């Protein structure tokens, strides 16, 4: 397992050395945390330019007149790139002192001709603080990175930048194509992983590790409907949702993407990240954030995936004491965790579900009324599943994290996703899960990929997701409130069962006995130990004798040490 995971990680980019050289050129001109913003803008420009040039060459061969028709490119989800904005033009002028201005002009020209990019691209390359010699060298370096449209197994370039994704079981040519199309996200991940230390706590606010996002997506299965992230960061939740849809035979038009972000730079990155994939989205920005200026207040969503900043104390809760979103209780002004949970629950559609990344403390805290809010959520059956994650998953924080899965309706009867129907047969239904919560303790999963960071493997992700899917479609026993309404054909190939040390389906009464604490370790118990075949009485007799022998040896060593000290003149 570890070897496979290492292989996946090592294959993540293929041009890490060039990226490190890029960072080295930026060194001394800016803070390490800003490296990615300079590099990402240029890489985005080269990516869309390469895609344009490839399509341009194909059209020239077919119909030279069509090669200058913008609509020909838009029809294939390829951005129109004006002549002076193309990478070949910038490369030819890389050594000129006004190269920064030329880059800014290129960004403006692309925005003018592509409505989805208006106000998104960085346009500060002409600033005096950015060394122009270094900038020219950076262009030369990036010019050597191949990121044009990948070819299919038939050798033809795909018509659109939509991809099936990498890391979720896709192999062969599709996998190589995926890596090319995920350039922005992967470059961003690389810079964050290498230089996140300089950003401190801010790093985790806008980047969620890919394996954590995959857990959320694989469990929620956002196959259709509205998908929302109230603190969307770089757009990773949406990218993985798109990949899930395509990998399972769906169409990207089956989901509608909505989000909000308060960091302007990060909002731009999300827009760029989605644009290169041809994903239509409604991503809003304001510097107040979704608590104080909810841009989508009247909308409800089928799937919500979110990684809010952990334990934020300055969220302005004192100004929102009467907010109608606090249906389970007014969250404390000194911690936004339960404000996020209730904000997200407020936005769920009648059959909607959500997955939220939060600090572990949210599962057990009783400070400032948090315990009462958690009790109210459990009693209202808002909580569907809790997952304790392994440590060291995040780049910029060592705070242990967990996943909250919320559901508006646990009564069953709603159809499973197409994935679930494939497992359980056409017409399969979710079972009635009222009065139950699934607890998964995944703290022992994952593999260290370096000294500081752990990553969940594909097998780890699948194990967690399959456990949840089996539980909600075919539990070990009927819910106390379920009656006979489980639906037919809802049993997956492997019916759910409690596994000591890993998962437990707990009733509401069991949760009450634990004071509504939702830490999985309290419920799953210890992993079953293998029987070594030695009778208990024989084992106790052997261990007792061993203990007495060790006591005698300890006494002998103490006497020898005392004798040596006396001989040296340090006797007591």
FINULO-623644 format. One record per residue (C-alpha): residue number from 1; residue in three letters; y, x, z. Coordinates in nm, 2 decimals, decimal comma, padded with zeros to 4 digits, always signed. Layout:
> pos  code  y  x  z
> NUM  ALA  Y  X  Z
...
This chain:
> pos  code  y  x  z
> 1  UNK  +00,00  +00,00  +00,00
> 2  UNK  +00,25  +00,27  +00,10
> 3  UNK  +00,18  +00,46  -00,22
> 4  UNK  +00,24  +00,16  -00,44
> 5  UNK  +00,56  +00,08  -00,26
> 6  UNK  +00,68  +00,43  -00,30
> 7  UNK  +00,61  +00,41  -00,67
> 8  UNK  +00,82  +00,09  -00,70
> 9  UNK  +01,10  +00,25  -00,52
> 10  UNK  +01,09  +00,58  -00,71
> 11  UNK  +01,10  +00,38  -01,04
> 12  UNK  +01,41  +00,19  -00,93
> 13  UNK  +01,66  +00,34  -01,17
> 14  UNK  +01,54  +00,64  -01,37
> 15  UNK  +01,88  +00,81  -01,37
> 16  UNK  +01,95  +00,87  -01,00
> 17  UNK  +02,03  +01,23  -01,08
> 18  UNK  +02,31  +01,13  -01,32
> 19  UNK  +02,45  +00,88  -01,06
> 20  UNK  +02,46  +01,16  -00,80
> 21  UNK  +02,65  +01,38  -01,04
> 22  UNK  +02,89  +01,09  -01,09
> 23  UNK  +02,94  +01,07  -00,71
> 24  UNK  +02,99  +01,44  -00,70
> 25  UNK  +03,27  +01,42  -00,96
> 26  UNK  +03,44  +01,15  -00,75
> 27  UNK  +03,42  +01,36  -00,43
> 28  UNK  +03,76  +01,46  -00,30
> 29  UNK  +03,94  +01,19  -00,50
> 30  UNK  +03,85  +00,90  -00,28
> 31  UNK  +03,64  +00,78  +00,01
> 32  UNK  +03,26  +00,77  -00,05
> 33  UNK  +03,26  +00,40  +00,01
> 34  UNK  +03,48  +00,36  -00,30
> 35  UNK  +03,26  +00,56  -00,54
> 36  UNK  +03,07  +00,25  -00,65
> 37  UNK  +03,38  +00,06  -00,75
> 38  UNK  +03,49  +00,33  -01,00
> 39  UNK  +03,14  +00,39  -01,14
> 40  UNK  +03,04  +00,02  -01,16
> 41  UNK  +03,34  -00,07  -01,37
> 42  UNK  +03,26  +00,20  -01,62
> 43  UNK  +02,89  +00,13  -01,62
> 44  UNK  +02,97  -00,24  -01,68
> 45  UNK  +03,20  -00,15  -01,97
> 46  UNK  +02,93  +00,08  -02,13
> 47  UNK  +02,66  -00,19  -02,07
> 48  UNK  +02,84  -00,47  -02,26
> 49  UNK  +02,96  -00,22  -02,52
> 50  UNK  +02,61  -00,10  -02,59
> 51  UNK  +02,49  -00,46  -02,62
> 52  UNK  +02,77  -00,54  -02,85
> 53  UNK  +02,72  -00,23  -03,07
> 54  UNK  +02,35  -00,31  -03,10
> 55  UNK  +02,42  -00,67  -03,21
> 56  UNK  +02,70  -00,55  -03,43
> 57  UNK  +02,47  -00,31  -03,62
> 58  UNK  +02,21  -00,59  -03,66
> 59  UNK  +02,47  -00,83  -03,80
> 60  UNK  +02,61  -00,56  -04,04
> 61  UNK  +02,27  -00,52  -04,19
> 62  UNK  +02,23  -00,90  -04,23
> 63  UNK  +02,58  -01,02  -04,32
> 64  UNK  +02,88  -00,78  -04,29
> 65  UNK  +03,12  -01,07  -04,27
> 66  UNK  +02,94  -01,22  -03,97
> 67  UNK  +02,97  -00,89  -03,78
> 68  UNK  +03,33  -00,97  -03,71
> 69  UNK  +03,27  -01,33  -03,60
> 70  UNK  +03,30  -01,37  -03,22
> 71  UNK  +03,09  -01,68  -03,23
> 72  UNK  +02,79  -01,48  -03,36
> 73  UNK  +02,80  -01,28  -03,04
> 74  UNK  +02,87  -01,56  -02,80
> 75  UNK  +02,57  -01,75  -02,94
> 76  UNK  +02,35  -01,47  -02,83
> 77  UNK  +02,52  -01,43  -02,49
> 78  UNK  +02,67  -01,10  -02,60
> 79  UNK  +03,03  -01,03  -02,50
> 80  UNK  +03,28  -00,97  -02,78
> 81  UNK  +03,42  -00,62  -02,73
> 82  UNK  +03,74  -00,54  -02,93
> 83  UNK  +03,76  -00,21  -03,11
> 84  UNK  +03,98  -00,03  -02,87
> 85  UNK  +03,77  -00,14  -02,57
> 86  UNK  +03,44  -00,01  -02,71
> 87  UNK  +03,27  +00,28  -02,54
> 88  UNK  +03,28  +00,49  -02,85
> 89  UNK  +03,66  +00,47  -02,85
> 90  UNK  +03,69  +00,56  -02,48
> 91  UNK  +03,44  +00,85  -02,52
> 92  UNK  +03,64  +00,99  -02,82
> 93  UNK  +03,95  +00,99  -02,60
> 94  UNK  +03,80  +01,09  -02,27
> 95  UNK  +03,99  +01,42  -02,25
> 96  UNK  +04,33  +01,26  -02,31
> 97  UNK  +04,56  +01,25  -02,00
> 98  UNK  +04,62  +00,88  -02,05
> 99  UNK  +04,24  +00,79  -02,03
> 100  UNK  +04,30  +00,58  -01,72
> 101  UNK  +04,55  +00,36  -01,91
> 102  UNK  +04,31  +00,33  -02,20
> 103  UNK  +04,03  +00,21  -01,97
> 104  UNK  +04,26  -00,04  -01,80
> 105  UNK  +04,37  -00,17  -02,15
> 106  UNK  +04,01  -00,20  -02,25
> 107  UNK  +03,93  -00,41  -01,94
> 108  UNK  +04,23  -00,64  -02,02
> 109  UNK  +04,13  -00,68  -02,38
> 110  UNK  +03,77  -00,78  -02,28
> 111  UNK  +03,90  -01,03  -02,03
> 112  UNK  +04,13  -01,18  -02,30
> 113  UNK  +03,84  -01,24  -02,54
> 114  UNK  +03,59  -01,35  -02,28
> 115  UNK  +03,69  -01,64  -02,07
> 116  UNK  +03,41  -01,59  -01,80
> 117  UNK  +03,56  -01,24  -01,72
> 118  UNK  +03,92  -01,34  -01,67
> 119  UNK  +04,06  -01,18  -01,35
> 120  UNK  +03,73  -01,01  -01,28
> 121  UNK  +03,72  -00,66  -01,42
> 122  UNK  +03,88  -00,36  -01,23
> 123  UNK  +04,21  -00,24  -01,39
> 124  UNK  +04,32  +00,04  -01,16
> 125  UNK  +04,19  +00,35  -01,34
> 126  UNK  +04,55  +00,46  -01,43
> 127  UNK  +04,64  +00,50  -01,06
> 128  UNK  +04,79  +00,84  -00,98
> 129  UNK  +04,53  +00,91  -00,71
> 130  UNK  +04,24  +00,91  -00,96
> 131  UNK  +04,21  +01,25  -01,12
> 132  UNK  +04,22  +01,20  -01,50
> 133  UNK  +04,01  +01,52  -01,58
> 134  UNK  +03,74  +01,39  -01,34
> 135  UNK  +03,76  +01,05  -01,50
> 136  UNK  +03,70  +01,20  -01,85
> 137  UNK  +03,41  +01,40  -01,72
> 138  UNK  +03,27  +01,08  -01,57
> 139  UNK  +03,29  +00,90  -01,90
> 140  UNK  +03,10  +01,19  -02,06
> 141  UNK  +02,83  +01,17  -01,79
> 142  UNK  +02,79  +00,79  -01,82
> 143  UNK  +02,77  +00,83  -02,20
> 144  UNK  +02,44  +01,00  -02,16
> 145  UNK  +02,29  +00,70  -01,97
> 146  UNK  +02,09  +00,47  -02,20
> 147  UNK  +02,16  +00,11  -02,11
> 148  UNK  +02,15  -00,07  -02,44
> 149  UNK  +01,96  -00,39  -02,49
> 150  UNK  +01,59  -00,32  -02,44
> 151  UNK  +01,33  -00,39  -02,70
> 152  UNK  +01,05  -00,64  -02,67
> 153  UNK  +00,69  -00,56  -02,74
> 154  UNK  +00,76  -00,65  -03,11
> 155  UNK  +01,04  -00,40  -03,12
> 156  UNK  +01,33  -00,65  -03,15
> 157  UNK  +01,62  -00,67  -02,92
> 158  UNK  +01,62  -01,00  -02,72
> 159  UNK  +01,89  -01,24  -02,80
> 160  UNK  +02,02  -01,28  -02,45
> 161  UNK  +02,07  -01,07  -02,14
> 162  UNK  +01,85  -01,32  -01,94
> 163  UNK  +01,56  -01,14  -01,80
> 164  UNK  +01,25  -01,21  -01,60
> 165  UNK  +01,31  -00,95  -01,33
> 166  UNK  +01,13  -00,66  -01,18
> 167  UNK  +00,94  -00,63  -00,85
> 168  UNK  +00,79  -00,98  -00,85
> 169  UNK  +00,47  -00,91  -01,04
> 170  UNK  +00,61  -00,86  -01,39
> 171  UNK  +00,46  -00,56  -01,57
> 172  UNK  +00,47  -00,38  -01,91
> 173  UNK  +00,76  -00,42  -02,15
> 174  UNK  +00,91  -00,70  -01,96
> 175  UNK  +00,94  -00,48  -01,65
> 176  UNK  +01,12  -00,21  -01,84
> 177  UNK  +01,35  -00,47  -01,99
> 178  UNK  +01,42  -00,61  -01,65
> 179  UNK  +01,53  -00,27  -01,51
> 180  UNK  +01,77  -00,23  -01,80
> 181  UNK  +01,93  -00,57  -01,74
> 182  UNK  +01,96  -00,51  -01,37
> 183  UNK  +02,18  -00,21  -01,42
> 184  UNK  +02,48  -00,33  -01,21
> 185  UNK  +02,28  -00,45  -00,91
> 186  UNK  +02,07  -00,13  -00,91
> 187  UNK  +02,36  +00,10  -00,94
> 188  UNK  +02,54  -00,08  -00,67
> 189  UNK  +02,23  -00,06  -00,45
> 190  UNK  +02,20  +00,31  -00,52
> 191  UNK  +02,56  +00,39  -00,42
> 192  UNK  +02,53  +00,18  -00,11
> 193  UNK  +02,21  +00,34  +00,00
> 194  UNK  +02,35  +00,69  -00,05
> 195  UNK  +02,70  +00,64  +00,09
> 196  UNK  +02,68  +00,32  +00,31
> 197  UNK  +02,73  +00,54  +00,62
> 198  UNK  +03,10  +00,58  +00,52
> 199  UNK  +03,14  +00,20  +00,50
> 200  UNK  +03,01  +00,14  +00,85
> 201  UNK  +02,94  -00,22  +00,93
> 202  UNK  +03,11  -00,35  +00,61
> 203  UNK  +02,82  -00,25  +00,40
> 204  UNK  +02,59  -00,52  +00,52
> 205  UNK  +02,85  -00,79  +00,46
> 206  UNK  +02,81  -00,79  +00,08
> 207  UNK  +02,47  -00,65  +00,01
> 208  UNK  +02,13  -00,79  +00,11
> 209  UNK  +01,83  -00,56  +00,05
> 210  UNK  +01,63  -00,68  -00,25
> 211  UNK  +01,31  -00,73  -00,06
> 212  UNK  +01,48  -00,96  +00,19
> 213  UNK  +01,63  -01,17  -00,09
> 214  UNK  +01,29  -01,19  -00,25
> 215  UNK  +01,14  -01,33  +00,07
> 216  UNK  +01,40  -01,60  +00,08
> 217  UNK  +01,36  -01,69  -00,29
> 218  UNK  +00,98  -01,68  -00,28
> 219  UNK  +00,97  -01,91  +00,02
> 220  UNK  +01,24  -02,16  -00,09
> 221  UNK  +01,13  -02,16  -00,46
> 222  UNK  +01,47  -02,26  -00,61
> 223  UNK  +01,31  -02,38  -00,93
> 224  UNK  +01,57  -02,65  -01,01
> 225  UNK  +01,89  -02,81  -00,87
> 226  UNK  +02,20  -02,67  -00,71
> 227  UNK  +02,18  -02,33  -00,55
> 228  UNK  +02,46  -02,22  -00,31
> 229  UNK  +02,56  -01,91  -00,11
> 230  UNK  +02,87  -01,95  +00,11
> 231  UNK  +02,91  -01,58  +00,15
> 232  UNK  +02,77  -01,46  -00,18
> 233  UNK  +02,86  -01,09  -00,18
> 234  UNK  +02,75  -00,92  -00,49
> 235  UNK  +02,54  -01,22  -00,61
> 236  UNK  +02,19  -01,09  -00,53
> 237  UNK  +02,07  -01,43  -00,41
> 238  UNK  +02,16  -01,58  -00,75
> 239  UNK  +02,01  -01,30  -00,95
> 240  UNK  +01,68  -01,33  -00,77
> 241  UNK  +01,68  -01,71  -00,81
> 242  UNK  +01,73  -01,67  -01,18
> 243  UNK  +01,44  -01,43  -01,20
> 244  UNK  +01,22  -01,67  -01,01
> 245  UNK  +01,30  -01,95  -01,25
> 246  UNK  +01,23  -01,74  -01,56
> 247  UNK  +00,91  -01,58  -01,41
> 248  UNK  +00,77  -01,93  -01,35
> 249  UNK  +00,82  -02,06  -01,70
> 250  UNK  +01,15  -02,25  -01,63
> 251  UNK  +01,48  -02,24  -01,80
> 252  UNK  +01,79  -02,08  -01,64
> 253  UNK  +01,97  -02,41  -01,71
> 254  UNK  +01,74  -02,58  -01,46
> 255  UNK  +01,96  -02,44  -01,17
> 256  UNK  +02,33  -02,46  -01,11
> 257  UNK  +02,49  -02,17  -00,93
> 258  UNK  +02,76  -02,21  -00,67
> 259  UNK  +02,91  -01,97  -00,43
> 260  UNK  +03,21  -01,85  -00,23
> 261  UNK  +03,33  -01,50  -00,12
> 262  UNK  +03,62  -01,38  +00,08
> 263  UNK  +03,62  -01,02  -00,03
> 264  UNK  +03,81  -01,00  -00,36
> 265  UNK  +03,64  -00,67  -00,48
> 266  UNK  +03,30  -00,80  -00,40
> 267  UNK  +03,37  -01,14  -00,57
> 268  UNK  +03,46  -00,95  -00,88
> 269  UNK  +03,13  -00,76  -00,86
> 270  UNK  +02,94  -01,09  -00,83
> 271  UNK  +03,11  -01,23  -01,13
> 272  UNK  +03,03  -00,91  -01,33
> 273  UNK  +02,67  -00,92  -01,20
> 274  UNK  +02,61  -01,27  -01,32
> 275  UNK  +02,81  -01,23  -01,64
> 276  UNK  +02,58  -00,95  -01,78
> 277  UNK  +02,29  -01,19  -01,73
> 278  UNK  +02,45  -01,48  -01,90
> 279  UNK  +02,43  -01,69  -01,58
> 280  UNK  +02,69  -01,97  -01,57
> 281  UNK  +02,82  -02,01  -01,22
> 282  UNK  +03,10  -02,15  -01,01
> 283  UNK  +03,19  -01,87  -00,77
> 284  UNK  +03,51  -01,93  -00,58
> 285  UNK  +03,73  -01,67  -00,40
> 286  UNK  +03,98  -01,70  -00,13
> 287  UNK  +04,06  -01,46  +00,15
> 288  UNK  +04,02  -01,73  +00,42
> 289  UNK  +03,65  -01,77  +00,37
> 290  UNK  +03,43  -02,08  +00,36
> 291  UNK  +03,49  -02,17  +00,73
> 292  UNK  +03,86  -02,22  +00,69
> 293  UNK  +03,89  -02,30  +00,32
> 294  UNK  +03,57  -02,45  +00,20
> 295  UNK  +03,61  -02,46  -00,17
> 296  UNK  +03,31  -02,68  -00,22
> 297  UNK  +03,34  -02,90  +00,08
> 298  UNK  +03,23  -03,22  -00,09
> 299  UNK  +02,92  -03,08  -00,26
> 300  UNK  +02,57  -03,08  -00,13
> 301  UNK  +02,30  -02,84  -00,25
> 302  UNK  +01,92  -02,84  -00,30
> 303  UNK  +01,88  -02,47  -00,20
> 304  UNK  +02,11  -02,25  +00,01
> 305  UNK  +02,04  -01,88  +00,05
> 306  UNK  +02,27  -01,68  +00,27
> 307  UNK  +02,32  -01,35  +00,45
> 308  UNK  +02,63  -01,41  +00,66
> 309  UNK  +02,79  -01,11  +00,84
> 310  UNK  +02,61  -01,07  +01,18
> 311  UNK  +02,77  -01,16  +01,51
> 312  UNK  +03,12  -01,19  +01,38
> 313  UNK  +03,36  -01,24  +01,67
> 314  UNK  +03,69  -01,29  +01,49
> 315  UNK  +03,60  -01,58  +01,26
> 316  UNK  +03,88  -01,80  +01,38
> 317  UNK  +03,67  -02,06  +01,56
> 318  UNK  +03,95  -02,15  +01,80
> 319  UNK  +04,12  -02,33  +01,50
> 320  UNK  +03,81  -02,54  +01,42
> 321  UNK  +03,71  -02,70  +01,75
> 322  UNK  +03,72  -03,05  +01,60
> 323  UNK  +03,55  -02,97  +01,27
> 324  UNK  +03,30  -03,24  +01,16
> 325  UNK  +03,05  -02,97  +01,05
> 326  UNK  +02,96  -02,90  +01,41
> 327  UNK  +02,71  -03,19  +01,44
> 328  UNK  +02,48  -03,00  +01,68
> 329  UNK  +02,76  -02,86  +01,90
> 330  UNK  +03,08  -02,67  +01,88
> 331  UNK  +03,00  -02,30  +01,81
> 332  UNK  +03,15  -02,03  +02,04
> 333  UNK  +03,47  -01,87  +01,93
> 334  UNK  +03,32  -01,52  +02,00
> 335  UNK  +03,02  -01,54  +01,76
> 336  UNK  +03,00  -01,71  +01,42
> 337  UNK  +02,62  -01,72  +01,40
> 338  UNK  +02,58  -02,09  +01,49
> 339  UNK  +02,89  -02,18  +01,29
> 340  UNK  +02,71  -02,04  +00,98
> 341  UNK  +02,39  -02,23  +01,06
> 342  UNK  +02,58  -02,56  +01,09
> 343  UNK  +02,81  -02,50  +00,79
> 344  UNK  +02,50  -02,44  +00,58
> 345  UNK  +02,31  -02,74  +00,72
> 346  UNK  +02,62  -02,95  +00,65
> 347  UNK  +02,60  -02,86  +00,28
> 348  UNK  +02,23  -02,94  +00,23
> 349  UNK  +02,14  -03,23  +00,01
> 350  UNK  +01,91  -03,51  +00,16
> 351  UNK  +01,60  -03,32  +00,05
> 352  UNK  +01,76  -02,97  +00,07
> 353  UNK  +01,64  -02,66  +00,24
> 354  UNK  +01,80  -02,33  +00,33
> 355  UNK  +01,71  -01,97  +00,42
> 356  UNK  +01,96  -01,78  +00,63
> 357  UNK  +01,95  -01,41  +00,75
> 358  UNK  +02,09  -01,37  +01,10
> 359  UNK  +02,07  -01,12  +01,38
> 360  UNK  +01,76  -01,15  +01,61
> 361  UNK  +01,98  -01,25  +01,90
> 362  UNK  +02,05  -01,59  +01,74
> 363  UNK  +01,69  -01,69  +01,82
> 364  UNK  +01,72  -01,66  +02,20
> 365  UNK  +02,09  -01,64  +02,29
> 366  UNK  +02,22  -01,88  +02,56
> 367  UNK  +02,57  -01,75  +02,58
> 368  UNK  +02,87  -01,98  +02,53
> 369  UNK  +02,66  -02,29  +02,46
> 370  UNK  +02,44  -02,13  +02,18
> 371  UNK  +02,13  -02,23  +02,36
> 372  UNK  +02,24  -02,60  +02,37
> 373  UNK  +02,32  -02,59  +01,99
> 374  UNK  +01,98  -02,44  +01,92
> 375  UNK  +01,81  -02,71  +02,14
> 376  UNK  +01,99  -02,98  +01,95
> 377  UNK  +01,88  -02,83  +01,61
> 378  UNK  +01,52  -02,81  +01,72
> 379  UNK  +01,52  -03,16  +01,86
> 380  UNK  +01,68  -03,30  +01,54
> 381  UNK  +01,40  -03,13  +01,34
> 382  UNK  +01,65  -02,92  +01,15
> 383  UNK  +01,44  -02,60  +01,19
> 384  UNK  +01,14  -02,56  +00,96
> 385  UNK  +01,04  -02,20  +00,99
> 386  UNK  +01,14  -01,88  +01,17
> 387  UNK  +01,06  -01,53  +01,05
> 388  UNK  +01,11  -01,21  +01,25
> 389  UNK  +01,17  -00,92  +01,01
> 390  UNK  +01,08  -00,55  +01,06
> 391  UNK  +01,36  -00,32  +01,16
> 392  UNK  +01,54  -00,07  +00,93
> 393  UNK  +01,56  -00,30  +00,63
> 394  UNK  +01,94  -00,29  +00,60
> 395  UNK  +02,15  +00,01  +00,47
> 396  UNK  +02,44  -00,01  +00,71
> 397  UNK  +02,32  -00,17  +01,03
> 398  UNK  +02,02  -00,12  +01,26
> 399  UNK  +02,06  -00,47  +01,42
> 400  UNK  +01,72  -00,64  +01,40
> 401  UNK  +01,73  -00,94  +01,18
> 402  UNK  +01,54  -01,27  +01,13
> 403  UNK  +01,52  -01,56  +00,88
> 404  UNK  +01,61  -01,92  +00,97
> 405  UNK  +01,47  -02,18  +00,74
> 406  UNK  +01,64  -02,52  +00,77
> 407  UNK  +01,53  -02,85  +00,61
> 408  UNK  +01,72  -03,18  +00,59
> 409  UNK  +01,40  -03,38  +00,57
> 410  UNK  +01,06  -03,27  +00,70
> 411  UNK  +00,90  -03,61  +00,66
> 412  UNK  +00,70  -03,51  +00,35
> 413  UNK  +00,65  -03,71  +00,03
> 414  UNK  +00,89  -03,50  -00,18
> 415  UNK  +00,72  -03,31  -00,47
> 416  UNK  +00,62  -02,95  -00,44
> 417  UNK  +00,78  -02,71  -00,68
> 418  UNK  +00,60  -02,64  -01,01
> 419  UNK  +00,44  -02,34  -00,83
> 420  UNK  +00,31  -02,56  -00,56
> 421  UNK  +00,18  -02,81  -00,82
> 422  UNK  -00,01  -02,54  -00,99
> 423  UNK  -00,18  -02,45  -00,66
> 424  UNK  -00,25  -02,80  -00,54
> 425  UNK  -00,27  -03,01  -00,85
> 426  UNK  -00,03  -03,24  -01,03
> 427  UNK  +00,14  -03,49  -00,80
> 428  UNK  +00,10  -03,27  -00,48
> 429  UNK  +00,34  -03,35  -00,20
> 430  UNK  +00,49  -03,17  +00,09
> 431  UNK  +00,32  -03,29  +00,41
> 432  UNK  +00,50  -03,45  +00,71
> 433  UNK  +00,61  -03,16  +00,93
> 434  UNK  +00,82  -03,34  +01,18
> 435  UNK  +00,76  -03,22  +01,53
> 436  UNK  +00,64  -02,88  +01,41
> 437  UNK  +00,80  -02,54  +01,34
> 438  UNK  +00,62  -02,24  +01,17
> 439  UNK  +00,67  -01,90  +01,34
> 440  UNK  +00,60  -01,58  +01,14
> 441  UNK  +00,61  -01,24  +01,30
> 442  UNK  +00,66  -00,99  +01,02
> 443  UNK  +00,78  -00,70  +01,23
> 444  UNK  +00,48  -00,49  +01,16
> 445  UNK  +00,51  -00,53  +00,78
> 446  UNK  +00,69  -00,30  +00,54
> 447  UNK  +00,68  +00,07  +00,46
> 448  UNK  +00,93  +00,35  +00,54
> 449  UNK  +01,07  +00,47  +00,21
> 450  UNK  +01,28  +00,74  +00,38
> 451  UNK  +01,37  +00,85  +00,73
> 452  UNK  +01,60  +00,55  +00,79
> 453  UNK  +01,50  +00,26  +00,58
> 454  UNK  +01,20  +00,03  +00,55
> 455  UNK  +01,12  -00,19  +00,25
> 456  UNK  +00,88  -00,49  +00,22
> 457  UNK  +00,62  -00,45  -00,05
> 458  UNK  +00,54  -00,72  -00,30
> 459  UNK  +00,22  -00,79  -00,11
> 460  UNK  +00,42  -00,83  +00,22
> 461  UNK  +00,65  -01,07  +00,05
> 462  UNK  +00,37  -01,27  -00,10
> 463  UNK  +00,19  -01,29  +00,24
> 464  UNK  +00,49  -01,43  +00,41
> 465  UNK  +00,57  -01,68  +00,13
> 466  UNK  +00,21  -01,79  +00,09
> 467  UNK  +00,18  -01,86  +00,47
> 468  UNK  +00,48  -02,08  +00,46
> 469  UNK  +00,37  -02,27  +00,14
> 470  UNK  +00,02  -02,33  +00,29
> 471  UNK  +00,17  -02,46  +00,61
> 472  UNK  +00,41  -02,70  +00,46
> 473  UNK  +00,16  -02,84  +00,21
> 474  UNK  -00,16  -02,85  +00,42
> 475  UNK  -00,12  -02,79  +00,79
> 476  UNK  -00,40  -02,72  +01,03
> 477  UNK  -00,38  -03,07  +01,17
> 478  UNK  -00,16  -03,38  +01,11
> 479  UNK  +00,18  -03,37  +01,27
> 480  UNK  +00,21  -03,59  +01,58
> 481  UNK  +00,46  -03,81  +01,38
> 482  UNK  +00,29  -03,78  +01,04
> 483  UNK  +00,04  -04,06  +01,05
> 484  UNK  -00,17  -04,07  +00,73
> 485  UNK  +00,11  -03,99  +00,49
> 486  UNK  +00,02  -03,64  +00,39
> 487  UNK  -00,04  -03,71  +00,02
> 488  UNK  -00,33  -03,62  -00,19
> 489  UNK  -00,39  -03,29  -00,36
> 490  UNK  -00,16  -03,10  -00,14
> 491  UNK  -00,40  -02,84  -00,03
> 492  UNK  -00,34  -02,49  -00,18
> 493  UNK  -00,64  -02,26  -00,25
> 494  UNK  -00,61  -02,11  +00,11
> 495  UNK  -00,54  -02,38  +00,37
> 496  UNK  -00,31  -02,28  +00,65
> 497  UNK  -00,45  -02,14  +00,98
> 498  UNK  -00,28  -01,98  +01,28
> 499  UNK  -00,33  -01,60  +01,28
> 500  UNK  -00,29  -01,43  +01,62
> 501  UNK  -00,01  -01,18  +01,61
> 502  UNK  +00,13  -01,31  +01,27
> 503  UNK  +00,18  -01,68  +01,25
> 504  UNK  +00,17  -02,00  +01,46
> 505  UNK  +00,24  -02,36  +01,39
> 506  UNK  +00,40  -02,48  +01,72
> 507  UNK  +00,47  -02,83  +01,83
> 508  UNK  +00,80  -02,95  +01,97
> 509  UNK  +00,64  -02,97  +02,32
> 510  UNK  +00,54  -02,60  +02,29
> 511  UNK  +00,89  -02,51  +02,19
> 512  UNK  +01,03  -02,70  +02,49
> 513  UNK  +00,81  -02,51  +02,73
> 514  UNK  +00,98  -02,19  +02,60
> 515  UNK  +01,33  -02,33  +02,66
> 516  UNK  +01,39  -02,38  +02,29
> 517  UNK  +01,38  -02,01  +02,23
> 518  UNK  +01,27  -01,95  +01,87
> 519  UNK  +01,15  -01,58  +01,88
> 520  UNK  +00,82  -01,58  +01,68
> 521  UNK  +00,66  -01,32  +01,92
> 522  UNK  +00,66  -01,59  +02,20
> 523  UNK  +00,44  -01,81  +01,99
> 524  UNK  +00,21  -01,60  +01,77
> 525  UNK  +00,06  -01,40  +02,06
> 526  UNK  -00,12  -01,07  +02,02
> 527  UNK  -00,32  -00,97  +01,73
> 528  UNK  -00,69  -01,02  +01,79
> 529  UNK  -00,86  -00,70  +01,89
> 530  UNK  -01,18  -00,59  +01,73
> 531  UNK  -01,49  -00,62  +01,95
> 532  UNK  -01,63  -00,27  +02,00
> 533  UNK  -01,96  -00,41  +02,12
> 534  UNK  -01,93  -00,26  +02,48
> 535  UNK  -02,00  -00,51  +02,76
> 536  UNK  -01,70  -00,57  +02,99
> 537  UNK  -01,88  -00,45  +03,31
> 538  UNK  -02,00  -00,13  +03,13
> 539  UNK  -01,65  -00,06  +03,00
> 540  UNK  -01,49  -00,11  +03,34
> 541  UNK  -01,75  +00,12  +03,50
> 542  UNK  -01,69  +00,39  +03,24
> 543  UNK  -01,31  +00,36  +03,26
> 544  UNK  -01,31  +00,37  +03,64
> 545  UNK  -01,52  +00,69  +03,64
> 546  UNK  -01,29  +00,84  +03,38
> 547  UNK  -00,98  +00,76  +03,59
> 548  UNK  -01,13  +00,92  +03,90
> 549  UNK  -01,21  +01,24  +03,70
> 550  UNK  -00,85  +01,25  +03,58
> 551  UNK  -00,72  +01,21  +03,93
> 552  UNK  -00,93  +01,50  +04,05
> 553  UNK  -00,81  +01,72  +03,76
> 554  UNK  -00,45  +01,63  +03,84
> 555  UNK  -00,50  +01,73  +04,20
> 556  UNK  -00,65  +02,06  +04,09
> 557  UNK  -00,36  +02,13  +03,86
> 558  UNK  -00,10  +02,04  +04,13
> 559  UNK  -00,27  +02,29  +04,37
> 560  UNK  -00,27  +02,57  +04,11
> 561  UNK  +00,10  +02,51  +04,04
> 562  UNK  +00,18  +02,52  +04,42
> 563  UNK  -00,01  +02,84  +04,46
> 564  UNK  +00,17  +03,01  +04,17
> 565  UNK  +00,51  +02,90  +04,32
> 566  UNK  +00,42  +03,05  +04,66
> 567  UNK  +00,31  +03,37  +04,50
> 568  UNK  +00,66  +03,39  +04,34
> 569  UNK  +00,83  +03,34  +04,67
> 570  UNK  +00,92  +02,97  +04,61
> 571  UNK  +00,67  +02,81  +04,85
> 572  UNK  +00,78  +02,51  +05,05
